[in-house]
Amino acid sequence: MFRFIPARSALVALLIAMSMGGSLLASDFPAQMNAGKHRLMLNGFGPRTKFFLELYVAGLYLADSDSNAEEIAAANEPMSIRVKITSRMVTQAKLSESMNDGFQTVTGGNQSSIQRQIDQFKGFLAEEVKTGDVFDFVYVPEHGVVINKNGKFKGVVAGLPFKKALFSIWLSNNPVDANLRQAMLKGRTRR
């Protein structure tokens, strides 16, 4: 399927992918990363666990440190969530199912206004998922959410409402993992 990406958005996505690709060699969660012309700082990170098993580690990057989850999710400001898969239990099918559940939860089951963007997003996650894969969901206000996998550009999903829903999966009052939410808002945690 052909996806049209405006030239300017593609250029920003390439710059984001290039700026993060090298940082993966130094650390999975470096203290800072670039999102286009914006510098983002690691606000916090921690593990996502289920039944005492670690599935992945996620980190939140912001321009300025913040602990107000609702304001972060709603903000039309550059930010990023990085997810590193740490378990063989996380497959492409399970990731897709988890995202479906997350969007259902944060929209109260009323996701019709962003369904097209959700479908587009899931299309960018359609490849095999393996332990060690790193996903970056980078919001750049003038472009949307840029999706990178292992430092390679996968696509862009436009719109603040979609970004708010995506980030709310981790940051809402009913997040996918309350301990992970707290870790992303409070600073680094040890694994």
HELIX and SHEET records of a PDB file:
HELIX    1   1 ALA A    7  GLY A   21  1                                  15    
HELIX    2   2 SER A   23  ALA A   26  1                                   4    
HELIX    3   3 ALA A   69  ALA A   74  1                                   6    
HELIX    4   4 GLN A   92  VAL A  106  1                                  15    
HELIX    5   5 SER A  112  ILE A  114  5                                   3    
HELIX    6   6 GLN A  115  PHE A  124  1                                  10    
HELIX    7   7 LEU A  160  LEU A  171  1                                  12    
HELIX    8   8 ALA A  178  LYS A  186  1                                   9    
SHEET    1   A 7 GLN A  32  ALA A  35  0                                        
SHEET    2   A 7 HIS A  38  LYS A  50 -1                                        
SHEET    3   A 7 LEU A  53  LEU A  62 -1                                        
SHEET    4   A 7 MET A  79  ILE A  85 -1                                        
SHEET    5   A 7 VAL A 134  VAL A 140 -1                                        
SHEET    6   A 7 GLY A 144  LYS A 149 -1                                        
SHEET    7   A 7 LYS A 152  VAL A 157 -1                                        
END                                                                             
